[in-house]
Amino acid sequence: MNIQARPTETEIAESSSGRMGRAVEQLSNIDSSAAVAIASATDQPAGAQAHLPPTPVSAASSSDDVVLVTGGSGLVGSALRYLIETQSTGSPFGRRNNERWVFLSSDECDLRDIDATRGLMRKYGPKRVIHLAARVGGLFANMSSQHTFLRDNCLMNDSVLQASHELGVEKVVSCLSTCVFPDKVTYPLTEDKIHLGPPHPSNFGYSHAKRLIDVQNHAYHDQFDKMFTSVIPTNVFGPGDNYDLEAAHVIPGLIHKCYLAKKNNTPFTVSGSGKPLRQFIYSRDLAKLFMWVLREYDEIDPVILSVGEEDEVSIREVADAIVQAMEFTGPVKYDTSKADGQYRKPASNAKLVRLMNKTGYATFRFTPFEQALQESVQWFLDNHDKGARIGRQ
């Protein structure tokens, strides 16, 4: 049965120029420190002919087509590596016969340094790039270091995109976040709402840096006809996640808390009532969607990568599935003194479904949530003492 697209609440027919015009208008509202960071990241004075981007050259010749993945040791990068290692060569989600995949970690290159990034690009000569690297952090880190998150991410993004342009990379797929959407927005989220207002103030530095990727992609396309695009995943979870209780997102955080409750024979306590609903996407499913974007997606505008709104899961259902996967038999408590946060933040995957059906991927199916969670819990148990990111104990 084909994946069925669900209609969005609103359909906004806009030209690219109109959407980008609102983006520029929104950028004018960034505070002065943000403006300094953006200038530092681009380092291109307007009208300075001596500093125009170098003429692109072909990527280094090789018998292989190199696909370079920045942030290759993170959650999504690890899922892509798993896909390449387990899918048959030549299959829809596997590597091609002439492809060589390179997964970078932060140890190999400081992507904030454009000269180092240029050297890296010359070394590997990629024809396609998946850009996942980013400075990320929890709520407190974002609120206390807005400029750092803005500047570091602007520098990384500018280095990767500019070096890719200079070396003649054929396609770049960058990863955004749902935090790019306005704080005040109508739901469900759709790709055309990114620039309709400022993001939430708690992480405006990180959010604006991610938004700017979309602006940069359009600028490279308008001036140089580059195929630089981006994707917007919803709540990602899976093997290799960050389980540090000081910084973990909801699923890895609950997995770690349930593990400790079982180990210490204490109640498993979940913050809030458990009622809020979220769209969770398994990292290994997301990796397949990245592969589809790399092969088939030909728009500059971003595309939301998510399960459908009908597949929303409550936090209580998440906790119940973790209890079952962890074989936890102790009491489960909900701490209603802790805020639930927003009840729903639905995002539409109508564009994704429509284009996957159109390009011959209608048989794609998301992994059932319970199965994906079981695999994620098992990975945590197998790797708790073997390098899992669990923070201080």
N, C-alpha and C positions, 0 to 999 in steps of 0.2 A: 504494500500500500504506500502510495506516495506521501511524502511529508506535505501536510496541508498548511498553507500560510493563513494566519489569522489576521483579519483586517485591523488596522490601527484605528484609534478613536478619531484622529484627525489626519488629513492628508494636506500637506502644505506644498503647493507647487511653487517652487522658487527657482530662479536662475542662479547659476554658480556665482555670478558677479554680485548679486544681491546678498547671498549668504556670506560671501567673503567681505562685503562691505560692512555687514554687522560685526564680523570678526574684528575688523580694523577699529570700528567704533568701540567695541568692548575692550580692545587692547589699550585704548586711550585712557581707560579708567584704572589701569594698573598703577600702583603707587610708584613713587620715584625710585625706590630701591629696586623694584622689579624692572623699571625701564633701564637702569644702569646694568642690571644683569643681562638683559636682552642685548644691549649694545655690546657688552663684553663677549657674549656668546657668538655674535655674528662678526664683530670687529670689521664691519664694512661701512665706512662713512658714505652717506648718500651722495651720489654724484662724483665720487672719487674714482676717476677712470683707471688710475694706477692700481687699484685694488679690485678690479673686476675679477670674477672667478676665472681660473685658468681654463683654457680650452680642453675639453674632455679628451682623453686618449683611451684606446681600447684596453680592457682588462688584460692582465698578463696572459699570454697564450699558454695553453695547457691542453693535454689530451683529455682532461676532465673538465666538466663544468662545475665550478666550485660554488657551493651555497654556504655562506658565512652566517653564523648565528651568534650575535652578541648576547651576553647574559646567558650563555649556554649551560651554566651549572645551576641555574635557578629552577623554579617549579615548572615553568612552561618549557624552558630549554631542555630540561631532563626528560620531559614527556616527548619532545621532538626526537631526542636521541633514542629513546625507547622505541619510537615508531620506526625510525630508520633501521634499528637493529632487529626488529621483529617482523616487519612487513616484507613481503616478497618484493624483490627488485622488479620494477616495471608494473607493479600493482597500483591501483588508484591512489593509495596513500603511502606507497613505498618510494624509495629513491629510484631514479632512472639509471640505466646501465652506465652512462658516461658521467654520472654525478659523484662528486666527493663533497661530503659535508664536514665542515669545520665548526666546532663548538668552542667559543671563547669564554674564558673566565676573566674576572677583573685582575687576576694575577699577571695575565699576559700583556695587558695594555691599559693605560689610563685613558679612556675615551674622551676625557675632558681636554686632553692635549691633542690638538688637531694635527700637529706634525707627527706625533707618535701614531695617530690613527691613519694618517696617510701611509706611513711606513708599513703598518699592518696590512693595509689594503694592497700595497704593492707586493708584499710577501706572499699573500694567498691568491691574489688576482681573482676575486669572486665575480661571478656573473649575476648572482642574486644575493641579497642580504635580507635576513630577518633580524630586525633590531628590537631586542627585548631588554637590553641593559637599561637600568635606571637607578637613581638614588631613591629608595623607598624607606618608609618608617611609619611608626604608629602615630596615633593622634597627638600625643604630647610632643613627640619629636617634630612633627609638622608645625604645630602651633608655636613652638619655641624657636624654630629655625626656618622661617618662610623664605628668606633670601637664599639660604644655602640650598634648599630644595629647588628653588627656581633656577638659580645660577648653574648649579652642577648639572641639572637635567638639560637646561638650555645648551650648555657647552657640549655635553655628550651628543645630544641630538644634532646640533650644528656640525660637529666633527664627522659623525657618521654619514649624514646626508651630503655634506660638501665633499668629503673624500670619495664617496660613492659617485657623485657627479663628475669629479675630476678624473676618476679612473674608468669612467664609462660603464659603470654597473648598470645592467639592464633593468633591474627591478629591485625596489626596497619596500619591504612590508614592516611597518613600525607598529608597536603595541601601545594603545592608549588605555584609558581606564574610564569607568562610568563616572568618576569624579569630575570629568571635563564638562558634564552637563550643568546647566544653571541650577542654582539653589532653588529658585522659584520657577517651576516648570510644570507643564501638564503631562500626565501619564496616559499611556505608556511612553517611555523614552523611544525616540526615533532618531535616525542619523541626522535629520535636518534641524534638530533643536540644539545642537552643541553651542552655537554662538548667540543664542537668544537672550542671554543675561549672564551676570557674573556667577562664578561657582561659589560653593559654600566657603565662608571665610576661614574655616578651621584649617584648610589646606590649600589656600588660594595660590601659593607659590608653586607647589607641585602641579596643581590643576592647570594653571596657565601655561606652564612649561609643556605639558602634554597637549594642550590645545594648540600651541604654536606649531606642533608637528603638522597638524592639518593645514595650517596657514603656509608653512614652509613647503609642504607637498604641492599645494596649488601654485605657489610662486615658482618652484622648479619646473612644474609642468607648463605654466604660462610662458615662461621665458626660454626654457630649454627643451620642452616637450619630453620631460622625464616621467617615467612610470614609477613614481613614488606614491605609495598609498598607506593606509593604516586600518587597524581593526580595533574594535571595542569589546573586549570580553566582559561578561558579568562576573559573578563571584566564583573564582576558580579554586578548586581543591584537588588534592591527589598525592601520590607518592612523591616524597622529596620536598614536602611543604615546610614552612617555618612553624615549628611547634613551640617556640619560645613564648611562654605565657605573658611576657611583657609586650610582645609585638604581634602575636599570632592573630589571624582572622578567625572567624567563628568556628569553622569545622576543625581545623588543626588544634585550636585552643581547647575545644571540648574533648577531642580525642586525648589530648595530654592530661586534661583534668580527670577524665574517667580512668585513665591508666593509673594516675596517682591515687585516686580514691580506692581503686581495687588493691593496689599495692599496700596502702596504709590502712585499709579496712575502715574507711571513712565515707560519709555520704558523698554522692556525686552531685555537686551544686551547680545549677545552671543560672546565670544572671538573667533576670527578667521573668516574664510570664511564660515564655515559650510560644507566644501567639504570632509574632511577626512572620511574614512570608518573604522568601527570597528565591531567586533563580540561581541555582548552583550548576556550574558546568565542570565536568570531570576533566582534569588536565590532559588525559590521553585522548579524549574526544576533541578537546580544543586543539591539540596537535594536528589531528586530522583536518580540522577546519583551516588551520594555518596552511596545511599542504594544499588544500583546495584554493585558498586565496593566492598562494604562490603560483599555482598552475593556471587558474581559470579567471580570477577576478581582474577586471580591466578598467576599473573606475578609480579616480583620484579620491573621491569622497570616501570616508570610512564606511565600514559595514559592522554592525553589531553581531557578535558571535555569542549565541546564547540558546539555551533550551527555550521552549515556548512559555507563554504566560500560564498556560494550563498545567505546566510542570512545576509551578511554584511549590516549595516545601516549607512547612513551618519549622521554627527552631525546636519545637517539641518533637516533631517527627525526626529531626536530625539527632536529637539526644537519644530518642528511643532506638534508632538504628545503630548508634554508637554503642549503647548498652548491650544490644544483641550481638554485635560484632565483637565486642570486647569480652563477652560472657560475664558481664558484671551483674552480680546478684544482690548488691547492697541497695540502700535507699537512694532515691533520686529526689532532690529538692529544688524548687524554683524560688530564687531570691527576688521577690517582687519589689524589694526596696530599691533594686537597680532598674534604671530606665530601660524600656524596650527599644527605644529609638523609633524610627519611622515604621509604620505597620507594613507598607508595601512600597517597593520601588520598581515596578514592572517595566521591562524593556521589551520592545517588539522585535521578533526575529523574522518578520514577514519578508524583508528584503533578502535576507540570507536564504530562506526557504525557496523563495521565488527563483533566485539565481542558481541555486544548487539544482533545482528541478530542471531549469533551462539548460544547464551545462552537463546533464547526464549523471548527476549524483543524487537522484531522487530516492535511491535505496538506502542512503545513509541513515543510520539510526543512532541515537544517543544511548550510551550505556545506562541501563536501569539504575536509579539512584542507589538502591540498597546494595547492588553488586559493586558499584563504584566505591561506595563507602567501605564495604567489606575489604576490598583490595587496598584501600588507603590505610585502614586500620592495621591490616596484616603487614603492610610495608613498615609502618611505624613500629610495630612489635618486633619485626625482624631487624630493624636498624636502630633501635633506641640506643644501644650501646656501641653502634658501629658508625657513628658520624651523623646521625639525625640532628637537625638543628633544634635542640631542646632548651637552650639557654642555661642559666646558672641553676644548679640543683641544690 
